[in-house]
Amino acid sequence: MGLDEDKATEETEQQSAGTKTPIDAEEEKQHLEEKVHRRAPSESSIYATEDEEEDDGVGGKKINLGPQCTLKEQLEKDKDDESLRRWKEQLLGSVDLESAGETLDPEVKFLSLEILSPGRSDILLTIPEDGKPKGLWFTLKEGSSYNLKFSFQVNNNIVSGLKYTNTVWKTGVKVDSTKEMVGTFSPQLEPYTHVMPEETTPSGLFARGSYSAKTKFVDDDNKCYLEINYTFCIQKEWPAEQ
């Protein structure tokens, strides 16, 4: 009894003095790891309907990761604890402190969108400020394989669970809906580049013609960083290269 009482008194004194217990440190590690753990992109697109839940939380509820704090606050926390500091640096990667702002919300800026198809020059798509390209945005050959490649920059804070969604209509009827997890990214000066899984355009007489589409990039909080509403065309042959 005497040893137990002495131990309890010592733990109480440590906690009142602001000393973290091993349990506190472990909980913080788990919280940070859940927040910044990079998700590997999936190998295939997930097709969904408009009625399906956009929320990836269990049972339609989002997972609560606790109070949010700025990345600078997270990096400066426990900076005197050498082992914890090195662990955070390893987990977060090469974070540029100039890009790590003091605001909670991350900033994601898309720099370029390209369509890659074997045997063809890459199609560079200009991103309009209002997200509404005028006229046909691009033209694809029927039955051709292609990949969408995009680059983006992250500033201020970690963007968690960045997702790509794309919905396509033909004569007012939805013909395709795609959702792809891109990942979780920390702020840095160098832009990130991501190539989507390969897709193939439909072929045949009824596949040719004009389509309308909406492409969005959103995060785990359903915050949208880019939305583009556009039209494109599928025809029998590739258009002449300029």
C-alpha positions as CSV (number, residue, x, y, z in Angstrom):
1,M,0.0,0.0,0.0
2,G,2.8,2.4,0.9
3,L,4.5,1.9,-2.5
4,D,1.3,2.4,-4.4
5,E,0.5,5.6,-2.6
6,D,4.0,7.0,-3.2
7,K,3.6,6.1,-6.9
8,A,0.2,7.7,-7.2
9,T,1.5,10.8,-5.5
10,E,4.4,11.0,-7.9
11,E,2.2,10.6,-11.0
12,T,-0.2,13.3,-9.7
13,E,2.8,15.7,-9.1
14,Q,4.1,15.0,-12.7
15,Q,0.7,15.7,-14.3
16,S,0.2,18.9,-12.3
17,A,3.6,20.1,-13.4
18,G,2.6,19.6,-17.0
19,T,4.7,16.4,-17.7
20,K,3.2,14.1,-20.4
21,T,2.6,10.5,-19.5
22,P,3.5,7.8,-22.0
23,I,-0.2,7.4,-22.8
24,D,-0.6,11.1,-23.6
25,A,2.4,10.9,-26.0
26,E,1.1,7.7,-27.7
27,E,-2.4,9.3,-28.2
28,E,-0.8,12.3,-29.8
29,K,1.3,10.1,-32.1
30,Q,-1.8,8.2,-33.1
31,H,-3.8,11.4,-33.7
32,L,-1.0,12.9,-35.9
33,E,-0.5,9.6,-37.8
34,E,-4.2,9.4,-38.6
35,K,-4.2,13.0,-39.9
36,V,-1.1,12.9,-42.1
37,H,-0.8,9.2,-43.1
38,R,-0.5,9.1,-46.9
39,R,-3.0,7.0,-48.7
40,A,-1.8,5.1,-51.7
41,P,-3.9,5.7,-54.8
42,S,-6.3,2.9,-55.7
43,E,-5.6,0.9,-58.8
44,S,-9.1,1.3,-60.3
45,S,-11.8,3.9,-60.4
46,I,-14.9,3.5,-58.2
47,Y,-18.1,4.1,-60.1
48,A,-20.9,5.7,-58.1
49,T,-24.3,7.2,-58.5
50,E,-25.3,10.7,-57.5
51,D,-27.4,9.2,-54.7
52,E,-24.4,7.4,-53.0
53,E,-22.9,9.0,-49.9
54,E,-19.8,11.1,-50.6
55,D,-18.8,10.6,-47.0
56,D,-16.1,7.9,-46.4
57,G,-16.7,7.7,-42.7
58,V,-18.1,4.5,-41.1
59,G,-21.9,4.3,-41.3
60,G,-22.1,7.7,-43.0
61,K,-20.4,9.5,-40.1
62,K,-17.0,11.2,-40.4
63,I,-14.2,10.0,-38.2
64,N,-13.4,12.6,-35.5
65,L,-9.7,13.1,-35.3
66,G,-9.9,15.6,-32.5
67,P,-9.3,19.4,-32.5
68,Q,-7.5,20.7,-35.5
69,C,-4.4,22.9,-35.2
70,T,-2.1,24.6,-37.6
71,L,0.8,22.7,-39.0
72,K,3.3,25.2,-37.4
73,E,1.6,24.5,-34.0
74,Q,1.9,20.8,-34.6
75,L,5.6,21.1,-35.5
76,E,6.4,23.3,-32.6
77,K,4.6,21.1,-30.1
78,D,7.0,19.2,-27.9
79,K,10.0,20.6,-29.8
80,D,12.2,19.9,-26.8
81,D,11.4,16.2,-27.0
82,E,14.0,15.0,-29.4
83,S,12.5,11.6,-30.2
84,L,9.0,13.0,-30.7
85,R,10.4,15.8,-32.9
86,R,12.3,13.4,-35.1
87,W,9.2,11.1,-35.4
88,K,7.1,14.0,-36.5
89,E,9.7,15.0,-39.1
90,Q,9.8,11.5,-40.5
91,L,6.0,11.2,-40.6
92,L,5.4,14.6,-42.2
93,G,8.3,14.4,-44.7
94,S,10.1,17.5,-46.0
95,V,7.7,20.2,-44.9
96,D,8.7,23.7,-46.0
97,L,8.1,26.0,-43.1
98,E,7.4,28.9,-45.5
99,S,4.5,26.9,-47.0
100,A,3.3,25.8,-43.6
101,G,1.0,28.7,-42.8
102,E,-0.6,29.7,-39.5
103,T,-4.1,29.1,-40.8
104,L,-6.1,25.9,-40.3
105,D,-7.3,25.6,-43.9
106,P,-5.0,24.1,-46.5
107,E,-4.6,25.8,-49.9
108,V,-4.5,23.6,-52.9
109,K,-3.8,25.2,-56.3
110,F,-3.9,23.2,-59.5
111,L,-1.2,24.2,-61.9
112,S,-1.9,22.0,-64.9
113,L,-4.2,19.3,-66.4
114,E,-3.0,17.0,-69.2
115,I,-4.4,14.1,-71.2
116,L,-1.8,11.5,-72.1
117,S,-2.5,8.9,-74.9
118,P,0.1,6.6,-76.4
119,G,1.4,7.7,-79.8
120,R,0.0,11.2,-79.4
121,S,1.4,14.5,-78.1
122,D,0.1,15.3,-74.6
123,I,-3.0,17.5,-74.6
124,L,-2.5,20.4,-72.3
125,L,-5.7,21.8,-70.9
126,T,-5.9,25.4,-69.9
127,I,-7.8,25.8,-66.6
128,P,-10.1,28.9,-66.8
129,E,-10.5,31.0,-63.6
130,D,-14.3,30.5,-63.6
131,G,-14.0,26.8,-64.2
132,K,-16.0,26.9,-67.4
133,P,-14.0,26.4,-70.6
134,K,-15.7,28.0,-73.6
135,G,-16.7,25.6,-76.4
136,L,-15.3,22.1,-76.7
137,W,-12.5,21.7,-74.2
138,F,-10.9,18.7,-76.0
139,T,-11.5,15.9,-78.5
140,L,-10.7,12.2,-78.1
141,K,-10.6,9.3,-80.5
142,E,-13.1,6.5,-80.0
143,G,-11.6,3.3,-78.5
144,S,-8.4,5.0,-77.4
145,S,-6.6,4.6,-74.1
146,Y,-5.6,7.7,-72.1
147,N,-4.6,8.9,-68.6
148,L,-5.3,12.2,-66.9
149,K,-2.2,13.8,-65.4
150,F,-2.4,16.8,-63.1
151,S,0.0,18.8,-60.9
152,F,-0.9,20.9,-57.9
153,Q,0.7,22.8,-55.0
154,V,-0.2,22.6,-51.3
155,N,0.3,25.5,-48.9
156,N,-0.6,26.4,-45.3
157,N,-1.7,23.0,-43.9
158,I,-2.1,19.3,-44.7
159,V,-4.8,18.5,-47.2
160,S,-6.4,15.2,-46.1
161,G,-8.1,12.7,-48.4
162,L,-8.0,14.6,-51.6
163,K,-10.4,13.0,-54.1
164,Y,-11.1,13.3,-57.8
165,T,-14.7,12.9,-59.0
166,N,-15.9,13.1,-62.6
167,T,-19.4,12.8,-64.0
168,V,-20.3,12.6,-67.7
169,W,-23.6,13.1,-69.5
170,K,-24.6,12.6,-73.1
171,T,-27.9,14.2,-74.4
172,G,-28.8,14.9,-70.7
173,V,-28.4,11.2,-69.6
174,K,-25.6,10.4,-67.1
175,V,-23.3,7.8,-68.7
176,D,-20.4,7.6,-66.3
177,S,-19.5,8.6,-62.8
178,T,-16.0,8.1,-61.4
179,K,-14.4,8.7,-58.0
180,E,-10.7,8.2,-57.3
181,M,-8.8,8.8,-54.1
182,V,-5.6,10.8,-54.7
183,G,-4.2,11.0,-51.2
184,T,-3.1,13.1,-48.3
185,F,-0.4,15.8,-48.8
186,S,1.6,18.1,-46.6
187,P,2.6,21.6,-47.8
188,Q,5.9,22.0,-49.7
189,L,7.4,24.3,-52.3
190,E,7.7,21.6,-55.0
191,P,4.4,20.8,-56.8
192,Y,2.9,17.3,-56.6
193,T,2.2,15.3,-59.8
194,H,-0.4,12.6,-60.0
195,V,-1.4,10.3,-63.0
196,M,-4.9,8.8,-62.9
197,P,-5.4,5.1,-63.8
198,E,-5.8,4.4,-67.5
199,E,-9.2,4.6,-69.1
200,T,-10.5,3.8,-72.6
201,T,-13.0,5.9,-74.5
202,P,-16.1,4.1,-75.8
203,S,-16.4,3.2,-79.5
204,G,-19.1,2.8,-82.1
205,L,-21.6,5.0,-83.8
206,F,-23.6,5.8,-80.7
207,A,-20.5,6.6,-78.7
208,R,-19.5,9.4,-81.0
209,G,-20.6,13.0,-80.4
210,S,-20.6,15.7,-77.7
211,Y,-20.6,15.1,-74.0
212,S,-20.9,17.4,-71.0
213,A,-19.0,16.7,-67.8
214,K,-18.2,18.0,-64.3
215,T,-14.8,17.4,-62.7
216,K,-14.2,18.2,-59.0
217,F,-11.3,17.9,-56.5
218,V,-12.5,17.7,-52.9
219,D,-11.0,16.7,-49.5
220,D,-12.3,14.7,-46.5
221,D,-14.3,17.8,-45.3
222,N,-15.9,18.0,-48.7
223,K,-14.1,21.3,-49.4
224,C,-13.8,21.8,-53.1
225,Y,-10.5,23.1,-54.5
226,L,-11.4,22.9,-58.2
227,E,-14.6,22.4,-60.1
228,I,-14.7,22.4,-63.9
229,N,-17.9,22.2,-66.0
230,Y,-17.0,21.5,-69.7
231,T,-17.9,19.8,-72.9
232,F,-15.8,17.4,-75.0
233,C,-16.2,15.3,-78.1
234,I,-15.5,11.7,-79.1
235,Q,-15.0,11.1,-82.8
236,K,-13.8,8.4,-85.2
237,E,-10.2,9.8,-85.5
238,W,-8.0,12.1,-83.6
239,P,-8.1,15.7,-84.7
240,A,-5.1,17.0,-86.6
241,E,-2.3,18.1,-84.3
242,Q,-1.5,21.8,-84.3
